[in-house]
Amino acid sequence: MSLFASLAIYKVAKDAAGIAGNIFAFGLFVSPIPTFRRIIRNGSTEMFSGLPYIYSLLNCLICLWYGTPLISHDNILVTTVNSIGAVFQFVYIILFMMSAEKEKKVRMLVWLMGVLGVFAIILIGSLLIDDVIMRRLFVGILSCVSLISMFASPLFIIKLVIQTKSVEFMPFYLSLSTFLMSTSFLVYGILSDDIFIYVPNGIGTILGMTQLILYFHYESKSRRAVEEPLIVSYA
């Protein structure tokens, strides 16, 4: 096989992994829609927290910036997925604020301004770094830390599932989307030889797989318990 053909296959495989990651990420981005249907229907945010959407917005903005040509080379699919994600998170934040009580609304606005301020500092600060390698290192480390902390957030749910032996609080499709998206970008990162992509997504793949294993384990046990016939004694 010629070098040209090998490079063409490599490019196609990398792009395919990135496109798959974008598609599976969409499943994550739309997962809060049922929550917001309830919020809009009831006209109240109830006990829901807006902080996850604030943090997700910051994560998307940092990773979006990392994917641009000013920071890293040939990572446009990282930019597209995080651009879409940022739009979704921003819309969720606005909807949350519209239905929140005054105190919550003010707190959300402060957090939103804080996120935009932090991102502006990162953006301007990175552009002030003349060395391209150091600039990529600076933004790459931030995006890596942000992604790892995002993937680690379900650890509480994993602990809850083990303690309660119930998958009630761990939606299957959310866990599946996390696993598929992380795996896709793990492959994309390996093919790109980009440590700032394959390390956090490798961790995300492991955590996503853990959630799926727990889901099938406890879901099957619950089903067996329901289907098990009652033993009635007439003695």
N, C-alpha and C positions, 0 to 999 in steps of 0.2 A: 504494500500500500504506500502510495506517495505521501510525502510530507504535506502537500497541499490538501489531499483528501483527508488525512488525519486531523489537520487543523480545522477543516470544514466540519467534520463529525464532532470534534470537541466543541466548536462554537454552537452547533445545533443543540448538543446535549446540554450545554450551559444555559442557553436561552430557554430550552424546554423546561428545565428545572426552575428557572426564574419565573416563567409564565405560570407554571403549575403553582408556585408559591403565591403568586398574585391572586390566582383563582381561589385557592384554599383560604387565603387571608380574608377574602370577602366574606366567608362564612363566619369568621371571628367578628368582623366589623358589623354585621347585621344581627349578631346574637342578642344585643340589648334591646332590639325592637319590641319584643313582647313586654319588657319592663316599661318602656316608654308609652306603649299603648295603655297600660294600666295607669301610669302617672297622668297622662292626658285625660283619660276617661274619668278618673277620680278627682282631677284638678288639684292633686297634692302629691308631693314626693314621698309622703309617709315616712318610713324608716330607712328609705334608700339613701345611700351616700353618693355624692357627686365626685368624690375624690378619685375613684378609679378612672373616670373620663378625663379629669385634669392631668393625671399622671400619664395616661395613654397618649394624650395630645403632646406632651413634652417628649415622650419616647419617639413618637412618629416624626416630630419636627427634627430631632437630633439625627435620627437614622435617615430621614429625607436629605438632610444637609450632607451627611456622609456620602450618600450615593451620587451627589452631583459631581460633574467633571472638575470642579474647583478643588475637590477634596480627594476623590478616588477615581481611578480610571475604569471606564466601561462597566459601570454599575447602575445603568439607567433603570433597570427593573427594580432595584432597591428604592430608587426615587419614586417610581410610579406607585408601588404598593404603599409606601408611607405617605405619599401625597393624598391618596384615596382615604387612607386611615385617618389622616389629620382632618380632612373635611368631615368625615363621619363623627369623629370625637367632638369637633367644634359644634356641629349641629346638635349632638346629644347634650352638650353643655348649655347651649342656648335654650333648648326645650326644658332642661332641668331647671334652669333659672326662671323660666316663665311660669312654672308651676310651684316653685319653692316659696316658702314663707319669707318675710323680709330679712330676718337674721341669716337664714341659709343663703338667700340670694346675694346679700352683701359679701358673705364669706366666699361664695363661689366666684364672685367678681374679683375679689382680692387675689384668690388663687389663680384665676385666669390671667390677670395682669402680671402676677408673679412669674407664671410660665412663659409668657411672651417676653418679659424682661430678661429672664434667664437665657432664653433662646437668642435674644438679641445680643447679649454679652458673649455667648458662645460663637455666634456668627461673626461679629465684629472682631472678637479676640482671635479667632482662627485666621481671619483674613490679614491680620497684622503680623502673622508669622510668615516670613518670606520663604523659609525653607519648606518646599513642598512635602518632603518626607516627614518633617516634624509636624506640619499642619495636619497631614493624614493621621499621624500617630495620635495627636491631641484629640481630634474629633472621633477617631476610631475607638480609642479607649473609653470615651464618654458614651458612645453608642453601644459598645460592648457591655459596659456596666449597666446601662439603662435597660438593655434587652434581657440580661441575666436576671435583674431584679423583677422585670415583668414576668418572665417565665417562672420565677420562684414564688410569685404571689399565690399560686394555687396550692402551695404546701400546706396552708391552713386547712383548705378543703380536703386535701388528702388525709390529714390528721383526723379531721371530723368524720370522714367516711370510715376510717379504721375504728375510731372510737364508737360510732353509732352503728357500724355494720350495715349502713344504708347509703344508697347512691342518690337519695332524694335531693341532696344539695350539690350534686355534680352532674350537670347536664351532659348527656352522651355526645351530642353533636358539637358542643363547645370543645370537649376533650379531643374528639376526632379531628376537628379543624385545626386545633393547636398542634397535634401530632403531625398531620399531613403538611401543614405549612412549614413547620420547623424542619421536617425531613427534606422537603423540597429545597429550602434555603441552605440546609446543611450540604446537600449535593452541589448546589450553586456555588457556595463558598469554597468547597474543596476544589471544584473545577476552576474557580477564579484564583485559587491559592490565596484567599483572603482570610486571615486569622480572625479578623474582627466580624466576619460573617459566620464562619463555620464553628467557632467556639461557642458563642451564645446559642446558636441554633442546634448545636449538638446537645447542649444541656437541655434545651427546650424539647428536643426529640425524646430524650430519656425521661423527662418529667411527663410528657404527653403519653408515652408508652406506659408509664407507671399508672397514670390515671385510667387508661383503657383497661389494663389488667385488673385493677381494683374494681372498675365498673362491672366487668364481666364476671368477676369472682363473686362479688356481693349481690349483683343482680340475679345471678343464677341461683344463689342460695335463697334469696327472697322468693323466687318463683317456685322452687322446690317446696319451701315451707307453706306456700299458699296452696299448691297442688296436692300436698300430702293429705291423704284421707284421714278423717277423724276416726280414732279407734274407740268404739263405744262398748262398754262392758255391761252385760246384763246379769252378772253374778250377784 
